[in-house]
Amino acid sequence: MSNPLFNKVSFVLLMLTCQLLSAQRGNDNLAPGDRIPLRTLVRLAEPETDIKRLVTEAEIERVSSRYGIYQLNYGNVDNWLADYESLERLPDIATLQFDYRLESRNRPNDEEYERQTNLVSMGFERVWETTTGGTTTTGDQIVVAILDEGFDADHPDLVNSLWRNTGEILGDGIDNDGNGYVDDEYGWDFSRDEPNLRNSMHGTQVAGIIGARGNNGIGVTGTSWNNRLMLFAIDDVTNIIQAYEYVLEQRKRWNDSNGAEGALVVATNASFGLEGQNCSDFPIWGEMYELLGEEGILTAASTANRSWDVDERGDMPTTCPSDYVIGVTNVTDENRLEQGSAWGSTSVDLAAMGQGSFTTILNGYGGFGNTSAAAPYVTGAIALLYSLPCPRINALLRDNPPVAARLVRQSILRTVSEQQSLEQLIATGGVLDVAAAAEDLLATCSASEVEELTISAVYPNPAGASFQLEFGDPALGPYTLEFIDVAGRVVRIDQLGEESALPFSNGISVEDLPRGVYVLRLSNGVEMTQVRVVLQ
């Protein structure tokens, strides 16, 4: 039998503890496992009982009508304490208990994980409840390519995350897979033209954010616990182009062989660049992002570590107008632009919380910041989203890789955590929220069959001053609509932007066009479809 005096003392101590917690921090700041102050859950003995007759000092929220369960929220500890004791004695109350902030069952056991608060803030921990990454649901290994100064490829938290080139027999001095590189085990050092990568603090820090092995009991975890990293040491623009060509070859082989050869590279990370330069001045480098995208590869690129507008001052590669590049700037833990980080309402797509990162470094673990730390979170988010249980993405990976890439990019950009301080500074006005992106992507993934870009209706047709255009598309934009006259000339081009509804209906004004017959040609950058319309 329990001791009433002991129970009373324990309860009072509990109340004092909760009062202290409540004074120190709000409920939103509770750690996993914490008891939520000033809240009680009750279940009525008879669900139809009027709870308001029993409780007068609390705000009441229904949790379950069927079972008569309610949440009671109190304004102060005294009322909470008094009510809890009185409710315990009422025959109308079947049971009551405290409420707790839950502990995630998929928090990694890495020793320094508690210092990686950026991962929690941007939603990675919530996605890990569904997937911890590394492979698609059909078992294909997901690979991320990182171009940087160099890497500690022997770091204990990175060595088991490296991509391995199964087409190469190591140490035999032969280019077994015929890609032009001998004994290229996990990438290439283009700065020295050899397979062994030089060491670099910067690249090691970037690699740790993206792909440090998770839940291995040591150090830190990456954005995905089981990412595979393809590594390239670079020094100049020539090296960048060479590395991208290597990546393209591996992904193209995977695409052409239905996964039997090559590597499923879904993203590259570019925590490098040239400040004050524009993509138009580097056409060969800039074109590589379109070539990567055509094979299904996105690139997250950090913008300049300068307090300036890159739309005005320039930056490479974030000024490249590609549907397969995501320009990233850096924010603090309060989601404010970090001092010394660039912005651009056209060239910079979103922000990520790079400041205050904790990651792998040479011979250990340590801090990391600036825009170079921000981009890897977006790169990691891309890879993590590809591991979601999404039949549509799995099908598109093989059937239409560019559309798959653009779907992932769009989910990331349209689900940012919007911040008023960023509204006028960057395109989305927000910070990466990978959990929201995952929810958005999964919402489009129920269909097992992949839709094609189709125009479903044009009405009225013949049309007068305007008409409605309805179409469906798995890629969801942006769209180009061309008006082609009977002589085959393109007489008008409309940009329709990115849309979120299927089918999409858009009112098209045609008052400026001469009356006659036109072909409407609609393109999403990957597919094209057309229909005839008559203006009268």
N, C-alpha and C positions, 0 to 999 in steps of 0.2 A: 504493500500500500504506500502511496506517495505521501511525503511529509508536507502538510499544508503550509507550515512556516517557511520551509525551503522553497516551495513553489512561489509563495508571495514575494520572498526576497529576490528570487530569480527574475520574476516578472518586473519588479521595480527596477532592477539593474538593466533589464532589457529596455525599459522605457527611457531610462536616462541615456543609454547608449544611442537609441534612436533619436532622442532629442538633440544630442550632440551632433549626430550625422546630419540632421535636418538643418541645424544652424550652420554647419560647415559647407554644405553643398546642396544644390537642388537635385530633384529626382533624375534629371537628365544627365547628371554627372556621376551617377552611381556606378560602381564597378560591378562586373559580373559576380553574382553570389551575394551581393548586398541585400539586406532587408529594406524594403521601401517604407520610409517613415510615414506615419499618419494615415496608413491605409490598412483596412481589414477586409477580408472576404468572408461572407456568411452564406450558409445554405439553410433555407427555411425547412421546417419539418413538413409543412404543407405548402406547395408552390403557390397556391392561390392566396395565401395570407398577404395582407396589405403591409408591406415592409415599412411604410411611412408611419404606421401606428406604433412600431417598435423602436424606430430610430428617428431622433429629432435633431441631433447635433452634427450630422454629417451630410455631405452631398452624396446622393445615391445614384449608382449607375448599374443598370441591369447587365448581367453577364450571361445568364441562361434563363429563359422564360420557362422552358420545360421542367427544369430541376429547381427553380426558385433560388438561383445563385446571384448575389449582388456584391458590388464593390462599394465600400464605404470610405469616403475621403474626409478627413477631419482638418479643422483649421488650427488646432493646437494640441499639444501632448496631453494636457489635463483632460480634455473631453475624450480624446482617444482612449486614455487609460481608464477613465470612469465607464465609458460605454462598453469597452471590451469586457470588463469584469461583470457588468450588469447583463450583457448579452449571453455570457456563459451560463447564467442561471435561468434564462428564460426557456420554457418548454417549447416555445414557437421556433426556437433556433436549433436546428439539428446539429450543425457543426460550424465552427469558425476558425480562421487561420490568418496568418500574416501573408503579405505578398512579397515576392522577391524578384530582383533583376536576375534573369537566367544566365547561366554560364554556357557558352557555346561548346558543343561537343566536338567541334572541329577547329579548336584553337591549337596550333602546333606546339610541340613540347620543346622547341628550340630555346636554349638558355637565355638568350637576349631578346626574345620576342616582345617582352613587355616594353621595350624601348622603341619598338616599331609602331608607334601610335598612328603614323601616317596611313598605314595599311587599313587600320580600323576606320579612320576618318573618311576614307574614300570608298568604303564599302566592300573591301576584299574579304573580310572575315565573314560577312553575310553570304557572299557567293560561295565560300568554301563549304557552307552547309549543303550545297547542291553538288559542287564539283571542286576538287583541288587542282584540276588541270593536268597537263602533261600529255593526254591522249584524247582523241575524239571518242564518242560513244561507240564507234565501230572499230576502235583499237588502233587507229593511225597515230603515230607519234608526232606531236606538235613541236615544231622547231622555230626558234627565234634567232635571227642573225644580228650580231652586234659588231659595228665598226667603231674602232676606238684606237687610242695610242698603243695599247697593249693590255695584257691581262696576266694575273697570277693563275695560270691554268692548273696549278697543283694545290690551290687553296682547298682545305678539307671540306668547305661548304660549297665548292664549285666543281670539284673534280668529278663528282658523280652526276653532275647536271650537263656535262658536255655531250654534244652530238657526236656520234661516231660514224665515220664514213665506212659503211659496210662494203662498199665497192673497192676498197683499197686493202691490199695485203701489206701491213706495215713492216718496214725494214728491208724489203726486198729490192729497193731501188728502182722499181718499175711503176709507171703510171697505169695501174691495173684498170681503173675505170675510164681511162681515156679522156679525162677532163683537162689535161694539160698540166697537172700538178702531181708530183711524186710524193707518196707517203703523207698526203694531206689527211691527217687523222680527224681533226675537228675544226678545220678552217685553214687559214694561211696568213703568214706575216708578209704582207705585200711591201712593207717598208724595207725589208731585208731579203725578200724573195726566197723564203724558206718556210718549212712547215712548223718549226718551233717558234712559239710566240714570245716576243720580248715582254718583260714585266712592266706594268704601269699601274700606279695607284688609281688613276681616273677610270680606266676601263674595268678594273677590279671592282670599284664601287658601283659602277653602272650594272655590271653583270650580277652583282649580289642582289640589287633591287629586283631585277627581272627574274632571276633564276637560282638564287641560293637554295640548296636542297631543304625542303620543309619537313618538319616533324622527324628530324633525325637526331634530336637530343643535343645538338650543339649549335652554338652561334645564333644565326638569324634564319629567317625564311624569306623566300622570294614571293613575288605576286602569285605565282603558281608553285606548288610544292614540287612538281616533277617536270618543269620545263626542260627542254633540250636546247643548249646554246651552241650556235655556230659562230666562231670567233674570227675576227680579221683585224690585224694591226695595220694601221694606215698612217701616212704622213702628208699626202698631198691629193689633189683632185684626181690625178691619174690612178692612184691607189683606190680611191672611192669607186671609180668606174670599173676597175678590175674586180673589186670585191662584189659589186652589184652584179657583174656579169657571172661570177661564180654562183651567187645566190640564184640568179635566173636559171642557170643551167640545171641546178639541183631541183628547183621547183618544176621546171619544164619537164624534166625526166619523170618526176613523180606524176605530173598531170598526164603525160603521154602513155605511161605504163600502168595507169590506174593504181598507183601506189606501190608497184613492185620494185621500182628503182627510184633513186634520187631521194629527196627529202621534202616533207610537207612544211616548207617555210611559209609562215603566215604573216610575219612582220619583221621589219628591220628597225633597229634603233639608231638614231642619228643625234647623239649628244655632242655634236661638233658643228662647225660651219664657218662662214666668213661674214663678219660684221660689215655693214655698210655696202653690201653688194646685192645685186638683183638677179633673179633667175634668168631674165632675158639676156644677161651678159654671160651666162654659162649654159648654152643650149644643149650641149652634149650631156653634161651632168644632169641638168633639169629633165631631159627626156628620159633618163633612166627610171624616174618614178612612174611615168606612164607605162614603160615596158614592164616594170615590176608589177604594177597594178593589173596589167593585162593577163598576167599569170596568177593573180589572186593574192598579191603581197602588198600590205599596207606599210607605211613608214611613219613613225612618230619622231618628230624633229624638234629639238629644243631651240627656242629663239635666243636672241642675243642677251648676254649679261650686261646690258646697258639700259640706262634710264631714258629710253627714247622710243618713238613710234617707228616701227620698222616699215610701215607702209610709206612713210616719208623718207626715212634714212636708209632703208634697205637691209636685207639679211638673207643669207643663203644657207640652207635651202627653204626656209619657211615662206619665202615669197613665191615659191613655185606654185602656180595655180592648178594643182592636180587634185583630182577626186580621190587620190590614193595617199595623200600626205595629210597628216594631222600636225599642225603647228601648236607647240606647247610652251606656255610661260609658267612662272613659278610663283606660288603664294605661300604665305605663312600659315601657321596652325589656326589663325583666325580668318583664313580665306581672304586675306588682303594681299594685293600685289607686293611681292618682296622688293624692298628698295634695291635698285640696280638691275631689275628684271625688265625686259622690253615688253612692249604691247603692240597691238595693231588690229584694228577692227575688221580688216580684211584678211590679213596674213596669219594671224594667231587665232587658232580655233577655240582653244579652251585652256584652262589652267590646271595644274596638278600641284599637290602639296609636296614639293621637293625639299623645301627648307626643313631642317631638323631631322632629316633621314638618318637612319642607323643601318649600316650595311657592312659588307666585307671590305677589308682593306688589305694591303700587303702585310702578311704575317699576323692577321687578326681581324678585329672588328672596330669600327669607329664611325664618326659622323660624316655627313655629306650634305651639301646644299646647292643652291643656285639652279639655273634652268637645266643644267646637265643632269641633275637629280630628278627633275620633274618629268621629263620625257620618258624615262624607263617605266614609270607607273602606267603610262598610257600604252606603251609597247606590251607590258605584261597583261594589261587589261584585254588587249586584242587577243592574245594567246589564250587567256582564261575563257573568254567568251566562246571561242571555237570548241572548247571542251564541254559545253552545255549539251544536255540531251535534246537536241534539236534536229529532227529528221530533215527539215528543209535545208539547213546549213550543210549537213552531211551530204545531201544530194547535190547541192550547188558546188561544193568543194570539187566534185568531179565533173559535173555537167556544165557549170558556168562559174569558174573561179572568180572572175572580176565582180560579178553580181554578189557573190558571197562576201567578198571583201567590202564592197560598198554597203551592204546591209549591216555588217558589223560596225563600220565607221559611222554610219548614220545613227545606229542605236547609241553609240558613245556620245555623239554630239547633241542629239536631241533630248538627252536625259541628264544633262549636267545639273549640278546643284547651283541654281542661279544666285548670283550675288550682286547686290545693288552697286557695290564699289567697282565691279568689273563691267557693268552694262555698256558703257561707252568705249571701253578699252579693247575688248576682244570679241570675236564674232558671236560666240554663244552667250557671253556674259556670265559664264559659270565655271565651276570646278568639277573635275572628273568624279562621277558617282558610278562605279562599276556595278554595284548592286542594282541600281535603277536601270542601267543599260542591259543587264542580264534579264531583268523582268520584261523590259521592252522587247528584247530579241525573242524570248520564249513565247511572248504573246503572238508572234507571227509564225511560230514553228509548228503549229498543230497539224497543218496540212502535210501529208506525206508526198503529194505530187507537187512538183514545182510549176508555178504559173509562168506564162510568158507575157511579155509586153503586148497588150492588145487594146485596140480602140473598140469599146463596146457600143457606143452610140454617138451620133452627131445629130442634134435637133435644135431648131427645125432645119430641115434640109430639103428644098432650098431655104436659104437664110436671108435675113435682111441686114439690119445693123449689127447683129450679134448672133451667136449660137452657143449652145452648151456642148462641151466635149467631155465624154466619160471614158475612162480607161482604167485598166488594172495592170499592176506591175509589181513583182516581188522586190525590185530594187528600190522603188519609191523615190526616184528622182536623184539629182535634178534632171529636168527635161528640156529638150530643144524641140520647138514646133516650127517647121518650115512651111511656108506657103509657096507652091510651085505653080506657075501659070501654064497655059496650054503650049507655050513655046519651050517649056522645060526650064525656064529661068526661076531662080529662087528670088521672090520679090519681097519677102518679109520673113524675119526670124524672131520668134518669141522665146524668151527664157521663162519657164514656168516654175522653177525652183523645186525644193524638196517637199514632198507631201507625205501625210501620215495616214490617209484613209484609202481604202480599197473597196469599190472602185472610186477614183477621184473624179469629181465633176468640176469643170472650170468654165466660167463664162468668158467667151472670146469676142472682143469687139473687132469688127471688120469694116467700120465706117470709112476708113482711109483707103480701102482697096476698090479698084474698079469692079463693076459687076461682071460676072463670068464664072467659068469653071476652074477650080483649083484642086490640086492634090495636097492634102495635109500629110506631112511626113513627121512622125513623132519618134524621137530617139531618147534613150536614157544613157547614152554614151557607150552602151554595150550592144543593145538590141535596137531594131528599127521596125516600125510598122507604118502603114499609110492608109488613107481613105479619101474618097472624092467628096467635095462639097461644092454646091452651086450657090452663088451669091446673086440675088436679084432685087 
